[in-house]
Amino acid sequence: MRLEAGIGPARVTRETADGNGIFAGMGNAITTTIDAAGRVVIPKAIRAEAELEPGTPLRIEVVDGRIEIVPEGRSVRIVTKGRIRVAVPTGRSGALTAGQVRRTLESIRQGRGRA
């Protein structure tokens, strides 16, 4: 997900959007404003679709004249537990959501040719 801003109103889009600001089946782009303190509210439907929860760290940067907001990835280290290598968070980390686990499994299975 990214928030695009430039000349004119902001548009909330996804990397998989069709280029017209359409967000994953939501129809038209959502227009929002920045308040006097510089805050932007991400609408509930978009937070739900992107599985953003309160406290989710977000990286905000300007890329090619657009403001991009991206959930920060988890920092992990790989350790061996018995005969299995596992990823262990390097800092405090909340539990993964069911959606995150499902998408990770689907990605792994597609990589192995078992969609």
Secondary structure, DSSP 8 states (H G I E B T S, - for coil): -EEE-SSSS-EEE-TTS-SSS--TTS-S-----B-TTS-B---HHHHHHTT--TT--EEEEEETTEEEEEE----EEEEEETTEEEEEESS------HHHHHHHHHHHHHHTT--
